[in-house]
C-alpha cells in the first residue's frame, strides 16, 4: 500500500491534475489518498502558501506544483516494490 498526501485547496486545477496523473501512473496498485486543504492548517499555509499542489509519498515530500518526469519514474518504482516505500 502506498500512502499519498496531497496538499491542495478547493478549486485548484493543478491539484486535480496532479492527483489524476498519480492515479494514472499507479494503475490498479493499492493506495491510500489523504487530501488536505492547505488553508485548514496555519502551519501548512505558512510553509507552502501558494506553492500547491504538494505531494507526499509515504510521509516524504515528493513533488511541488508539478510532477516532473523523474518523479513519475520514482513513483512507479516505489509502487512496484513490495513494501511500497520511496
Buried (B, 14 or more C-beta within 10 A) or exposed (E): EBBBBBBBBEEBEEBBEBBEBBEEBBEEBEBEEEEBBBBEEEEBBEEBEEEBBBBBBBEEEBBBBEBEEEBBEBBEEBBEEEEBEB
